[in-house]
Amino acid sequence: MKDEEDGVWIVEYDPGWAEKFERERLLLQVLQADISQIEHIGSTSVPGLAAKPIVDILMGLQQLIPTDDQIRSLEQLNYVYEGQVLNIPEHYFLRKGMPRLFHLHIAQPGSAFWQRQILFRDFLRAHPDQAQEYVCLKRSLATQFRHDRKTYAARKTPLIEVMLSQARAWQRQVQE
């Protein structure tokens, strides 16, 4: 694997990302009896938002921990199982492609991880000014940390936490 193949690159929004998600969603139906819910998350799920050209998929299984058979089925679709990479008990991770094409996040629907991903996506979709603030930070960090994914992600966290706080307040308003 070459460094540039797995670097952090932010590109302009591609309407094809939604289509890629839908096509991959169909392939993932190999686990159809085991899937309770599947969602397009991350920046590629926010229309108009520049992003890393990697489609993030959030998949809920009937049980949290993927079985050996499920992992084998996903590996047949060229996913690489990486386990719990974020030290979050309710999150399992797989990636596909090099350069990366898809990130598959397995979590329990309703878990804190699940709710956070959906809330952040929905907040950015509904608040274009915050979405642009987020993409400006991502572009800056991608330039500084092109070959350091962990630092890139860690440096986004403070702004994400602020936006999640705003998102929770927005969610409460919408529900009233």
C-alpha positions in Angstrom: 0.0 0.0 0.0 1.4 3.4 -1.0 1.1 6.2 1.4 -0.9 8.4 -1.0 -3.4 5.6 -1.5 -4.5 5.8 2.1 -3.9 9.5 2.7 -6.6 12.0 3.7 -8.0 13.8 0.6 -11.0 16.1 0.6 -12.8 16.3 -2.7 -15.9 18.2 -3.9 -19.3 16.7 -3.3 -20.2 13.9 -5.7 -23.9 13.1 -6.2 -22.8 9.6 -7.1 -22.0 8.9 -3.5 -25.7 8.3 -2.7 -25.8 5.9 -5.6 -22.7 4.1 -4.4 -24.3 3.7 -1.0 -27.5 2.2 -2.6 -25.5 -0.2 -4.7 -23.4 -1.3 -1.7 -26.5 -1.6 0.4 -27.9 -4.2 -2.1 -24.6 -6.2 -1.9 -24.8 -6.2 1.9 -28.2 -7.9 1.6 -26.1 -11.1 1.7 -26.7 -10.7 5.4 -30.4 -9.8 4.9 -31.8 -11.9 7.7 -29.2 -10.5 10.1 -29.5 -6.8 9.3 -31.9 -4.7 11.4 -31.1 -1.3 9.9 -28.7 0.3 7.5 -27.9 4.0 7.0 -25.7 6.2 4.9 -23.6 8.4 7.3 -20.6 10.6 7.3 -19.9 13.6 5.1 -20.7 11.7 1.8 -24.3 11.5 3.1 -24.7 15.3 3.3 -25.7 16.7 -0.1 -23.3 19.4 -1.2 -20.6 18.7 1.4 -17.0 18.2 0.3 -15.6 15.0 1.8 -13.1 12.2 1.8 -14.4 10.0 -1.1 -15.2 7.1 1.2 -18.8 6.2 1.7 -19.6 5.5 5.3 -22.3 2.9 6.0 -23.8 2.3 9.4 -25.3 -1.2 9.8 -27.2 -2.6 12.7 -27.2 -6.4 13.1 -29.7 -8.5 15.1 -26.8 -9.1 17.5 -24.0 -6.6 18.1 -20.9 -8.7 17.6 -20.5 -9.9 14.0 -20.3 -13.7 13.8 -17.5 -15.6 12.0 -20.0 -16.4 9.2 -21.0 -12.8 8.8 -17.4 -11.7 8.7 -16.7 -14.3 6.0 -19.7 -13.1 4.0 -18.4 -9.5 4.2 -14.9 -10.6 3.3 -16.3 -12.2 0.2 -17.5 -8.7 -0.7 -13.9 -7.5 -0.3 -14.3 -6.0 3.2 -11.4 -6.2 5.6 -12.5 -6.8 9.2 -10.7 -4.6 11.7 -12.7 -5.2 14.8 -13.1 -2.5 17.5 -10.7 0.1 16.2 -12.2 3.1 18.1 -12.3 1.5 21.6 -16.1 1.9 21.6 -17.7 -1.3 22.9 -20.7 -1.0 20.6 -18.8 -0.4 17.4 -17.1 -2.8 14.9 -15.4 -1.7 11.7 -14.6 -3.0 8.3 -13.1 -1.2 5.3 -13.2 -1.9 1.6 -10.8 -0.9 -1.2 -7.4 0.6 -1.5 -7.7 3.4 -1.9 -10.6 3.1 0.5 -14.1 3.1 -1.1 -16.3 2.1 1.9 -16.2 2.2 5.7 -18.7 -0.2 7.2 -19.6 0.5 10.9 -21.5 -2.1 12.7 -23.3 -0.9 15.8 -26.6 -1.5 17.6 -29.4 0.7 16.5 -30.2 3.1 19.4 -26.8 2.8 20.9 -24.9 6.0 21.8 -22.6 5.5 18.8 -25.6 5.0 16.4 -27.5 8.0 17.7 -24.5 10.3 17.5 -23.8 9.3 13.8 -27.4 9.9 12.8 -27.8 13.1 14.8 -24.6 14.6 13.3 -25.6 13.7 9.8 -29.1 15.1 10.2 -27.8 18.3 11.8 -25.3 19.0 8.9 -28.0 18.3 6.4 -30.3 20.9 8.1 -27.6 23.5 8.8 -25.5 24.4 5.7 -23.6 27.1 7.5 -22.3 24.6 10.1 -21.6 22.1 7.4 -19.4 24.6 5.6 -17.6 25.4 8.8 -16.9 21.7 9.2 -15.7 21.3 5.7 -13.3 24.3 6.0 -11.8 22.6 9.1 -11.5 19.2 7.3 -9.8 20.8 4.3 -7.2 22.5 6.5 -6.6 19.4 8.5 -6.3 17.2 5.4 -3.6 19.5 4.1 -1.7 19.4 7.5 -2.2 15.7 8.2 -2.5 14.2 4.7 -0.7 11.0 5.9 -1.9 10.8 9.5 -5.5 9.7 9.6 -5.5 9.4 13.4 -4.4 13.0 14.0 -6.7 14.3 11.3 -9.7 12.6 13.0 -8.6 13.7 16.5 -8.3 17.3 15.5 -11.8 17.3 14.1 -13.2 16.1 17.5 -13.5 19.5 19.3 -15.6 21.0 16.5 -17.7 17.9 16.2 -18.4 18.0 20.0 -19.5 21.6 19.8 -21.7 20.8 16.8 -23.2 17.8 18.5 -24.1 20.0 21.5 -25.8 22.4 19.0 -27.4 19.3 17.3 -28.9 18.1 20.6 -30.4 21.5 21.3 -31.7 21.6 17.7 -33.2 18.1 18.1 -35.0 19.2 21.3 -36.5 22.2 19.5 -37.7 20.0 16.6 -39.3 17.6 19.0 -41.2 20.3 20.9 
